[in-house]
């Protein structure tokens, strides 16, 4: 997907509502990631200030949570494709050092800087883990840690199944939904394989599957479109332009839906 399209979606559709975090999927995931980092002893007050780079920092939600939870001082750095998301992050973190760019272009920013912690949370749907892994390795101090959180193609299985209904294909121009192009990697095993291939020691990994409930089309759009989880997919099918009669049909043949996301979490250390 083109960077300009992603940037527009985050600037114009997602940024203003991102922190509302419908169904608390982002918040629960980040809190879980923080617990994993805390378990590895990263927040101890006896340690010096922690230099943190958040790739795809969004509105600064993770950095803000990290600062409130860590006993050691935090020096926040970040990169994000959306100027509007970054502006919100700066309001929360006035000392944030940031760049506006696609996370894939990390090599163009913060030259010579090294970090104790690098975070990539929900960016590997747009920036392949195979691309970003060696670049993160080069930005970490020896012994530094990578916090990985990313969705997989196993997520939204029930939504994907129902979206293949023949009537929906007629309503929306015969398009067949395919999330494979916007979620990467496929599984926890694939994440661990890439980490180890790039000389990281995997300290922990798990697959987190939070339940999602969509009583109707409006709730789905709040989560998937304005919440940012499925914005490219929704725009590709034109679901954001549905008329009332189309929404009525969707509410009859698709919703309500109970589903699950599939999120891989890992903590990996750059080998000494």
Backbone torsions as a table, in degrees:
resi	resn	phi	psi	omega
1	UNK	NA	139.7	-177.0
2	UNK	-68.6	141.6	-178.9
3	UNK	-60.8	-36.0	-178.6
4	UNK	-62.8	-35.9	179.1
5	UNK	-68.5	-45.4	178.9
6	UNK	-61.3	-43.8	179.7
7	UNK	-60.4	-44.1	179.3
8	UNK	-62.5	-43.1	-178.4
9	UNK	-62.7	-42.3	179.5
10	UNK	-71.8	-40.5	-179.9
11	UNK	-67.1	-46.1	-168.7
12	UNK	-95.7	-26.6	-172.8
13	UNK	-111.4	-44.7	-165.1
14	UNK	-96.4	-40.7	-168.2
15	UNK	-54.0	-46.5	-173.3
16	UNK	-66.9	-21.1	-176.4
17	UNK	-118.6	1.1	-172.5
18	UNK	-58.8	-42.7	-175.5
19	UNK	-72.7	-10.1	173.8
20	UNK	-68.5	-25.6	170.7
21	UNK	47.2	66.0	-179.6
22	UNK	-56.5	131.8	-178.0
23	UNK	69.2	5.2	172.5
24	UNK	58.4	28.1	-178.7
25	UNK	-66.9	-44.3	179.3
26	UNK	-65.4	-48.4	-177.8
27	UNK	-59.8	-45.3	179.8
28	UNK	-63.9	-39.2	-179.5
29	UNK	-66.6	-44.8	-179.2
30	UNK	-67.9	-38.6	177.0
31	UNK	-62.7	-38.3	178.8
32	UNK	-66.5	-42.6	178.0
33	UNK	-62.4	-40.3	178.0
34	UNK	-63.7	-38.1	177.6
35	UNK	-62.7	-38.4	177.5
36	UNK	-64.8	-41.9	179.0
37	UNK	-65.9	-40.5	178.9
38	UNK	-63.1	-38.2	179.7
39	UNK	-64.2	-25.0	178.1
40	UNK	-87.0	3.3	175.6
41	UNK	82.6	17.5	-175.2
42	UNK	-74.3	-16.8	-172.5
43	UNK	-101.2	8.9	-175.0
44	UNK	-62.8	137.2	-178.8
45	UNK	-68.7	-15.1	-179.8
46	UNK	-80.1	-9.8	-179.8
47	UNK	-88.4	152.4	177.4
48	UNK	-69.9	174.4	179.7
49	UNK	-51.7	140.0	-177.1
50	UNK	-99.5	120.0	175.3
51	UNK	-85.1	121.2	-171.9
52	UNK	-123.8	130.0	173.7
53	UNK	-113.7	121.3	179.0
54	UNK	-107.7	109.6	-179.7
55	UNK	-88.9	118.4	-170.4
56	UNK	78.9	48.5	-171.3
57	UNK	-68.3	-18.7	-179.8
58	UNK	59.1	-130.0	-179.2
59	UNK	-88.3	12.9	178.0
60	UNK	79.3	19.1	-176.3
61	UNK	-60.6	-46.1	-178.6
62	UNK	-66.1	-46.4	-178.2
63	UNK	-62.2	-38.5	177.9
64	UNK	-65.6	-45.0	177.7
65	UNK	-62.9	-40.8	-179.9
66	UNK	-61.9	-45.5	-179.1
67	UNK	-62.6	-38.7	-178.5
68	UNK	-74.4	-20.7	-174.4
69	UNK	-100.8	-29.8	-174.9
70	UNK	-80.2	139.5	176.0
71	UNK	-82.4	-16.1	177.3
72	UNK	-98.3	150.2	-179.6
73	UNK	-61.4	150.8	-179.0
74	UNK	-117.2	131.0	172.4
75	UNK	-108.3	102.3	-170.8
76	UNK	-87.9	132.9	173.0
77	UNK	-129.2	154.0	179.6
78	UNK	-164.0	160.5	175.3
79	UNK	-137.1	137.7	178.3
80	UNK	-151.8	150.9	-177.5
81	UNK	-77.3	-18.9	-173.5
82	UNK	-105.1	120.7	176.1
83	UNK	-63.3	-40.1	-178.0
84	UNK	-67.4	-38.3	176.1
85	UNK	-63.6	-43.8	-178.7
86	UNK	-64.8	-36.8	178.3
87	UNK	-61.3	-39.8	177.3
88	UNK	-66.0	-40.1	178.4
89	UNK	-61.2	-40.4	-179.8
90	UNK	-67.1	-30.2	176.0
91	UNK	-65.2	-35.1	179.4
92	UNK	-79.7	-33.9	-172.2
93	UNK	-130.7	83.0	-175.6
94	UNK	-58.8	-24.6	-179.2
95	UNK	-92.2	9.0	-179.7
96	UNK	-64.5	131.9	171.9
97	UNK	-101.0	121.1	-171.1
98	UNK	-136.5	163.4	173.2
99	UNK	-135.0	146.2	177.6
100	UNK	-103.9	109.0	-178.2
101	UNK	-174.2	166.7	171.4
102	UNK	-65.3	134.9	178.8
103	UNK	-58.8	-22.5	177.8
104	UNK	-64.4	-20.3	-177.3
105	UNK	-98.0	29.6	-178.5
106	UNK	-54.1	-34.6	-178.2
107	UNK	-59.0	-21.6	-176.9
108	UNK	-85.0	0.3	-172.3
109	UNK	-135.3	152.9	174.6
110	UNK	58.3	41.5	-177.8
111	UNK	-57.0	131.5	177.1
112	UNK	82.9	-7.1	-179.2
113	UNK	-84.7	143.4	176.3
114	UNK	-126.9	151.9	-171.3
115	UNK	-131.1	156.6	176.0
116	UNK	-85.6	-28.0	-178.7
117	UNK	-143.1	131.1	171.4
118	UNK	-119.4	133.1	-179.6
119	UNK	-116.4	134.5	167.8
120	UNK	-128.3	107.2	-176.3
121	UNK	-121.0	109.3	179.3
122	UNK	62.5	40.0	174.3
123	UNK	-113.0	-14.1	-174.7
124	UNK	-80.6	6.5	166.2
125	UNK	-78.5	-17.5	-178.3
126	UNK	-118.5	-31.6	178.7
127	UNK	-117.0	109.6	-175.8
128	UNK	-57.2	140.1	-179.7
129	UNK	-60.0	-32.5	179.2
130	UNK	-63.7	-30.9	179.3
131	UNK	-77.3	-43.1	-171.4
132	UNK	-82.7	-25.2	-173.5
133	UNK	-57.9	-51.5	-179.3
134	UNK	-66.1	-27.9	179.0
135	UNK	-72.7	-35.8	174.9
136	UNK	-68.0	-41.7	178.3
137	UNK	-54.3	-43.8	-176.6
138	UNK	-72.0	-17.5	-178.8
139	UNK	-96.1	-7.3	179.7
140	UNK	-93.4	142.2	166.2
141	UNK	-62.5	155.0	171.7
142	UNK	-56.3	128.5	-176.2
143	UNK	88.4	-4.8	177.7
144	UNK	-69.4	163.7	-169.6
145	UNK	-121.8	142.0	173.6
146	UNK	-108.0	124.9	172.9
147	UNK	-100.4	111.3	-178.7
148	UNK	-107.2	130.6	171.3
149	UNK	-139.7	123.6	-178.1
150	UNK	-157.5	143.4	177.4
151	UNK	-72.7	159.5	179.5
152	UNK	-124.4	170.1	-179.6
153	UNK	-73.1	-3.5	175.7
154	UNK	-83.0	-9.3	-177.8
155	UNK	-73.5	155.6	175.3
156	UNK	58.5	39.9	-175.9
157	UNK	-61.6	-41.1	-178.2
158	UNK	-72.1	-39.8	175.8
159	UNK	-61.0	-42.9	179.3
160	UNK	-64.1	-38.6	179.7
161	UNK	-64.5	-46.5	-178.0
162	UNK	-69.8	-29.9	-179.5
163	UNK	-68.3	-13.1	178.3
164	UNK	-88.0	8.0	178.4
165	UNK	-58.6	132.4	-177.3
166	UNK	-54.7	-37.0	-178.7
167	UNK	-65.6	-35.9	178.5
168	UNK	-66.1	-35.7	177.4
169	UNK	-65.0	-35.4	176.5
170	UNK	-68.9	-40.3	-178.2
171	UNK	-66.9	-33.1	-172.4
172	UNK	-119.7	41.5	167.7
173	UNK	73.4	20.9	176.3
174	UNK	79.5	6.2	-179.9
175	UNK	-69.3	142.2	175.9
176	UNK	-107.3	123.5	-178.1
177	UNK	-63.9	137.4	179.6
178	UNK	-147.1	109.4	-179.5
179	UNK	-88.2	-2.3	-174.1
180	UNK	-61.4	-30.3	-177.2
181	UNK	-77.8	-9.2	-176.6
182	UNK	-125.2	6.6	174.1
183	UNK	-129.2	133.0	-176.3
184	UNK	-155.0	138.4	-0.2
185	UNK	-86.4	-165.2	-174.4
186	UNK	-86.4	-29.2	-172.5
187	UNK	-159.6	168.5	175.1
188	UNK	-59.9	-39.1	178.4
189	UNK	-58.6	-41.5	-179.5
190	UNK	-65.7	-38.6	177.8
191	UNK	-61.8	-50.5	-178.4
192	UNK	-60.5	-39.9	180.0
193	UNK	-60.6	-44.7	179.8
194	UNK	-66.4	-41.8	179.4
195	UNK	-60.2	-47.8	-178.3
196	UNK	-67.9	-36.8	177.9
197	UNK	-61.3	-30.5	-179.1
198	UNK	-97.6	23.5	169.2
199	UNK	72.3	27.1	173.0
200	UNK	-94.7	146.5	169.8
201	UNK	-93.5	118.5	-178.2
202	UNK	-81.8	113.2	-178.1
203	UNK	-83.1	-33.9	175.1
204	UNK	-161.6	155.6	172.2
205	UNK	-153.8	151.1	177.8
206	UNK	-159.2	163.5	172.4
207	UNK	-113.1	119.6	-178.4
208	UNK	-102.2	128.9	-175.9
209	UNK	-126.2	76.0	179.8
210	UNK	-67.1	141.4	179.0
211	UNK	-77.4	143.8	178.9
212	UNK	-124.3	139.1	180.0
213	UNK	-125.9	123.0	179.4
214	UNK	-121.1	94.0	-179.0
215	UNK	-66.6	-26.1	-179.2
216	UNK	-158.0	178.6	-177.4
217	UNK	-61.4	-39.2	-179.1
218	UNK	-60.9	-42.7	179.0
219	UNK	-65.7	-38.0	176.9
220	UNK	-62.6	-43.2	-179.4
221	UNK	-67.6	-36.9	177.5
222	UNK	-59.5	-43.4	179.9
223	UNK	-77.1	-53.7	-169.2
224	UNK	-78.2	-37.8	-175.7
225	UNK	-94.2	-62.0	-177.7
226	UNK	-74.9	-27.2	176.5
227	UNK	-78.3	-15.3	173.1
228	UNK	92.6	-3.1	-174.2
229	UNK	-72.2	-35.1	-174.8
230	UNK	-133.8	25.3	-174.8
231	UNK	-56.0	-47.8	-179.6
232	UNK	-61.8	-41.4	179.2
233	UNK	-62.8	-44.0	-179.0
234	UNK	-65.1	-42.1	179.3
235	UNK	-68.8	-35.1	179.4
236	UNK	-61.9	-38.8	179.5
237	UNK	-85.7	-12.1	-179.1
238	UNK	79.3	18.3	-178.1
239	UNK	-65.5	-24.0	179.9
240	UNK	-73.9	-7.1	179.7
241	UNK	-113.0	18.0	-176.2
242	UNK	-65.1	142.7	175.6
243	UNK	-86.2	168.5	-176.0
244	UNK	-60.6	-40.2	-178.9
245	UNK	-67.3	-32.4	176.5
246	UNK	-69.6	-39.3	177.7
247	UNK	-63.3	-36.4	178.6
248	UNK	-63.5	-40.1	177.8
249	UNK	-66.0	-43.5	178.7
250	UNK	-60.0	-41.5	179.9
251	UNK	-67.3	-20.8	179.4
252	UNK	-88.0	-40.0	-172.4
253	UNK	-104.1	-13.2	-177.8
254	UNK	-114.2	-48.1	-172.4
255	UNK	-103.2	155.3	3.6
256	UNK	-75.5	157.3	-179.9
257	UNK	-133.5	134.8	166.8
258	UNK	-112.5	125.6	-173.3
259	UNK	-140.7	-175.2	177.9
260	UNK	-139.3	144.1	165.7
261	UNK	-86.5	166.6	174.3
262	UNK	-131.1	111.9	-171.3
263	UNK	-125.2	122.4	176.5
264	UNK	-89.9	133.7	176.3
265	UNK	-123.8	138.5	178.6
266	UNK	-149.7	149.3	170.1
267	UNK	-121.5	124.5	-175.9
268	UNK	-133.2	141.9	-178.3
269	UNK	-110.0	136.1	171.4
270	UNK	-68.0	123.9	-177.2
271	UNK	-63.2	143.9	179.8
272	UNK	-59.8	NA	NA
